[in-house]
């Protein structure tokens, strides 16, 4: 039986438009085509997806089932035809949302995913480490679509101020080895927002994030590996601010071909060991702004 009633198209109780209406937290496995990556665990990611459109004042409700239809069509199709990247999948969803919701002027998709990547410990042992991927897209009707790709990488930082203070208190100068300090588990986040035509490899962003902190961390460490991680951290002490500045410098130096309008966000969130609070720093800017600042004052990594 065909139903004629469509309450969503009726007039809203008040004349307010809504910025985002949709569904959030939809879990889907997505298959990604990864040229040159042979580990099958690197190809399948477990995603949480949010998918929204805006809603005009004259309309009471959005057709949420259309969001789910778009999500299922694109994500489920990846099991047979892998997507080239989560951010490109988000672009596809945004484009389909604007077709499905003829009343919408904006469409938004955000994706977070668990991602496992083969790594080696400091002594060369094989390991499989987990990272968080971030992806998304925002499109306007008859306008451009912008997409975002990013990562969270968990590492370790050692405090340079405490290290110097410990040396002073112990009366030790130039000991010839890294002095003790207090440590933090640091989450470094890098996000790049580009046009549709730019493609950025998430593995490259993970590498930059791990180079920004004092040392990467690992799920399983034998004693020799453990010692090397600690020595590495205390040989490369970093403030939370240093992590952000290092990340920004690495991005500018490694992405010469990206246009100036690419948006960059780097976040450093350190879980302090001797305080009951976290330390936090971030910067959001365009590539053009960062290039200009770096040219004026080149920091040392």
Secondary structure, DSSP 8 states (H G I E B T S, - for coil): ------GGGS--SSS--EEEEEEEEEEEEEEB--TT---GGGTEEEEEEEEEEEE-TT-S---HHHHHHHHHHHHHHTTTS-BS-HHHHHHHHHHHHHHH-TT-SEEEEEEEEEEEEEEE-TT--EEEEEEEEEEEEEEETTS-EEEEEEEEEEEEEE-HHHHHHHHHHHT----SS-----EEEEEEEEEEEEETT----HHHHHHHHHHHSSEE--S---HHHHHHHHHHHHHS---HHHHHHHHHHHHHHH-TTS-TT-EEEEEEEEEESSSSSEEEEEEEEEHHHHHHHHHHS----
